[in-house]
Amino acid sequence: LKALVNAAVRRGCERMVLEVRIDNSAALTLYRQAGFMPEAWLTEYYADGCSAWRMSRALTTSLPDLDHQA
């Protein structure tokens, strides 16, 4: 995740967006630690009916080392 965010910053991207299953607590924790914020609830987003959060992060700075990796 750090490499992706930092590469996007170097390329001049302004924002990164992702979707994550609501039952993936490890990923949700990692993304929140990385500065991603929920911006939209996606009902029944996945084929199995699981919902998701769309999360985003401004890319004004590179991502520091994270304490926990998923």
C-alpha positions as CSV (number, residue, x, y, z in Angstrom):
1,L,0.0,0.0,0.0
2,K,2.8,2.4,0.9
3,A,4.5,1.8,-2.5
4,L,1.3,2.4,-4.4
5,V,0.5,5.6,-2.5
6,N,4.0,6.9,-2.8
7,A,4.1,6.1,-6.6
8,A,0.9,7.9,-7.1
9,V,2.2,11.0,-5.2
10,R,5.4,10.9,-7.4
11,R,3.2,10.8,-10.6
12,G,1.2,13.9,-9.4
13,C,-2.0,12.1,-8.6
14,E,-4.2,14.1,-6.2
15,R,-6.5,11.4,-4.8
16,M,-6.6,7.6,-4.4
17,V,-9.9,5.7,-4.1
18,L,-10.6,2.1,-3.2
19,E,-13.4,-0.2,-2.3
20,V,-13.2,-2.6,0.7
21,R,-15.6,-5.3,2.0
22,I,-17.3,-4.4,5.2
23,D,-16.2,-7.8,6.7
24,N,-12.5,-7.3,6.0
25,S,-11.6,-5.7,9.3
26,A,-7.8,-6.1,8.8
27,A,-7.9,-4.1,5.5
28,L,-10.3,-1.5,7.0
29,T,-7.8,-0.9,9.8
30,L,-4.8,-0.7,7.5
31,Y,-6.6,1.8,5.2
32,R,-7.7,4.0,8.1
33,Q,-4.1,4.0,9.4
34,A,-3.0,5.0,6.0
35,G,-5.4,8.0,6.0
36,F,-8.2,6.7,3.9
37,M,-11.7,7.8,5.0
38,P,-15.0,6.2,4.2
39,E,-16.9,8.3,1.6
40,A,-19.7,6.1,0.3
41,W,-21.6,2.9,1.4
42,L,-22.0,0.4,-1.4
43,T,-24.9,-1.9,-0.7
44,E,-24.5,-5.5,-2.0
45,Y,-21.3,-4.4,-3.9
46,Y,-19.8,-7.9,-4.2
47,A,-21.3,-10.9,-6.1
48,D,-22.0,-12.7,-2.8
49,G,-24.1,-9.7,-1.6
50,C,-21.6,-8.3,0.8
51,S,-21.5,-4.5,1.1
52,A,-18.5,-2.3,0.9
53,W,-17.1,1.0,1.8
54,R,-15.6,3.3,-0.9
55,M,-12.7,5.0,0.8
56,S,-10.4,7.8,-0.4
57,R,-7.3,9.7,0.6
58,A,-5.8,12.9,-0.6
59,L,-2.4,12.4,-2.0
60,T,-0.7,15.6,-0.9
61,T,2.0,13.6,1.0
62,S,3.7,10.2,0.8
63,L,2.6,7.5,3.2
64,P,4.8,6.9,6.2
65,D,5.6,3.4,7.5
66,L,2.6,1.6,8.8
67,D,2.6,-0.2,12.1
68,H,0.5,-3.1,10.8
69,Q,0.4,-4.6,7.3
70,A,-2.6,-6.6,6.1
